[in-house]
């Protein structure tokens, strides 16, 4: 069954106190993934020579 075939589409109910711990973990992991991709892109740019290396003026 597709989501739009459900009887209560699109008026879903949610239990925020039940979801909050999981959402907090997902948000933390999302931030970690973003930080790692940002660090990797900075490192790759520094290797390419287009940008100054980290810590250099």
SEKOLGU-68372 format. One record per residue: residue in three letters; residue number from 1; z, y, x of N, C-alpha, C, O in turn. Coordinates in steps of 0.1 Angstrom, whole numbers. Atoms other than C-alpha are relative to their C-alpha. Layout:
<nodes>
[node 'Ala', NUM, [Z, Y, X], [Z, Y, X], [Z, Y, X], [Z, Y, X]]
...
</nodes>
This chain:
<nodes>
[node 'Unk', 1, [0, -12, 8], [0, 0, 0], [0, 12, 9], [8, 14, 18]]
[node 'Unk', 2, [0, -12, -7], [-9, 34, 13], [10, 10, -5], [15, 8, -16]]
[node 'Unk', 3, [-11, -9, 3], [16, 62, 13], [-3, 8, -13], [6, 10, -21]]
[node 'Unk', 4, [4, -8, 12], [-3, 82, -14], [-1, -9, -13], [-2, -3, -24]]
[node 'Unk', 5, [0, 8, 12], [-3, 52, -37], [14, -3, -5], [16, -10, -16]]
[node 'Unk', 6, [-14, 2, 4], [35, 52, -40], [3, 9, -12], [-3, 20, -14]]
[node 'Unk', 7, [-3, -6, 13], [49, 62, -74], [5, 15, 2], [2, 23, -6]]
[node 'Unk', 8, [-7, -13, -2], [69, 92, -60], [-8, 9, 10], [-2, 19, 14]]
[node 'Unk', 9, [8, -9, -9], [41, 107, -38], [-3, 13, -7], [-6, 13, -19]]
[node 'Unk', 10, [-5, -3, -14], [45, 134, -25], [15, 4, -1], [19, 11, 9]]
[node 'Unk', 11, [-14, -5, 1], [81, 140, -38], [9, -11, 4], [17, -17, -4]]
[node 'Unk', 12, [-9, 10, -5], [100, 118, -15], [14, 5, 1], [16, 17, 2]]
[node 'Unk', 13, [-14, -3, -2], [137, 117, -13], [5, -5, 14], [0, -16, 18]]
[node 'Unk', 14, [-4, 4, -13], [155, 115, 20], [16, 2, 1], [21, 10, -5]]
[node 'Unk', 15, [-14, -1, -2], [191, 109, 31], [2, 6, 14], [3, -2, 24]]
[node 'Unk', 16, [-1, -6, -13], [195, 134, 59], [12, -4, 9], [10, -7, 20]]
[node 'Unk', 17, [-11, 5, -9], [230, 123, 71], [-3, -14, 6], [1, -17, 17]]
[node 'Unk', 18, [4, 13, -5], [215, 88, 74], [-10, 1, 11], [-10, -6, 21]]
[node 'Unk', 19, [10, -2, -9], [185, 100, 93], [3, 8, 13], [-3, 6, 23]]
[node 'Unk', 20, [-3, -9, -10], [201, 126, 115], [3, -6, 14], [-3, -1, 24]]
[node 'Unk', 21, [-2, 6, -14], [213, 103, 144], [-13, -5, 6], [-15, -3, 18]]
[node 'Unk', 22, [13, 4, -5], [179, 88, 147], [-9, 11, 4], [-15, 11, 15]]
[node 'Unk', 23, [8, -11, -3], [162, 121, 146], [5, 8, 12], [-3, 13, 20]]
[node 'Unk', 24, [-5, -6, -13], [185, 135, 173], [-4, -8, 12], [-8, -2, 22]]
[node 'Unk', 25, [5, 8, -12], [176, 106, 196], [-15, 2, 3], [-19, 4, 14]]
[node 'Unk', 26, [14, -2, -1], [139, 111, 189], [-3, 14, 7], [-11, 15, 15]]
[node 'Unk', 27, [2, -13, -6], [142, 148, 197], [4, 1, 14], [-3, 7, 22]]
[node 'Unk', 28, [-4, 1, -15], [160, 141, 230], [-11, -7, 8], [-15, -2, 18]]
[node 'Unk', 29, [11, 7, -7], [133, 116, 240], [-12, 8, 1], [-20, 8, 11]]
[node 'Unk', 30, [12, -9, 0], [106, 140, 230], [1, 11, 11], [-8, 14, 18]]
[node 'Unk', 31, [-3, -10, -11], [122, 167, 253], [-2, -6, 14], [-7, 1, 23]]
[node 'Unk', 32, [1, 6, -13], [124, 143, 282], [-15, -3, 3], [-19, -1, 14]]
[node 'Unk', 33, [14, 3, -3], [88, 132, 278], [-8, 13, 3], [-16, 13, 12]]
[node 'Unk', 34, [6, -13, -2], [77, 169, 276], [3, 4, 14], [-6, 9, 22]]
[node 'Unk', 35, [-4, -4, -14], [97, 176, 308], [-7, -7, 11], [-11, -2, 21]]
[node 'Unk', 36, [7, 8, -10], [81, 148, 327], [-15, 3, 1], [-20, 4, 12]]
[node 'Unk', 37, [14, -3, -1], [46, 157, 317], [-2, 14, 6], [-12, 17, 13]]
[node 'Unk', 38, [0, -13, -6], [53, 193, 327], [1, 0, 15], [-6, 6, 22]]
[node 'Unk', 39, [-2, 1, -14], [66, 183, 360], [-12, -7, 7], [-16, -3, 18]]
[node 'Unk', 40, [11, 7, -5], [37, 159, 366], [-12, 10, 1], [-19, 9, 11]]
[node 'Unk', 41, [11, -9, -1], [11, 186, 358], [2, 11, 11], [-7, 15, 17]]
[node 'Unk', 42, [-3, -10, -11], [28, 211, 381], [-2, -6, 14], [-8, 0, 23]]
[node 'Unk', 43, [2, 7, -13], [28, 185, 409], [-15, -2, 3], [-19, 0, 14]]
[node 'Unk', 44, [15, 2, -2], [-9, 177, 403], [-7, 13, 4], [-16, 13, 12]]
[node 'Unk', 45, [6, -13, -3], [-18, 214, 404], [3, 4, 15], [-5, 10, 22]]
[node 'Unk', 46, [-4, -3, -14], [2, 218, 437], [-8, -8, 10], [-12, -3, 20]]
[node 'Unk', 47, [8, 8, -9], [-17, 189, 452], [-15, 5, 1], [-21, 4, 11]]
[node 'Unk', 48, [13, -5, 0], [-50, 205, 442], [-2, 13, 8], [-13, 16, 12]]
[node 'Unk', 49, [0, -12, -8], [-41, 237, 460], [-3, 12, -8], [-3, 23, -2]]
[node 'Unk', 50, [2, -12, 8], [-48, 260, 431], [12, 8, -3], [12, 20, -6]]
[node 'Unk', 51, [-12, -6, 4], [-12, 268, 425], [10, -1, 12], [9, -11, 20]]
[node 'Unk', 52, [-10, 2, -11], [16, 275, 450], [9, -12, -3], [12, -15, -14]]
[node 'Unk', 53, [-9, 11, 2], [39, 246, 456], [14, 4, -5], [17, 16, -4]]
[node 'Unk', 54, [-13, -4, 6], [73, 245, 439], [9, 5, 11], [10, -2, 22]]
[node 'Unk', 55, [-9, -6, -10], [97, 267, 458], [-6, 9, 9], [0, 16, 17]]
[node 'Unk', 56, [7, -10, -9], [70, 287, 476], [-3, 13, -8], [-5, 12, -21]]
[node 'Unk', 57, [3, -12, 7], [64, 323, 467], [-14, 1, -5], [-18, 11, -11]]
</nodes>
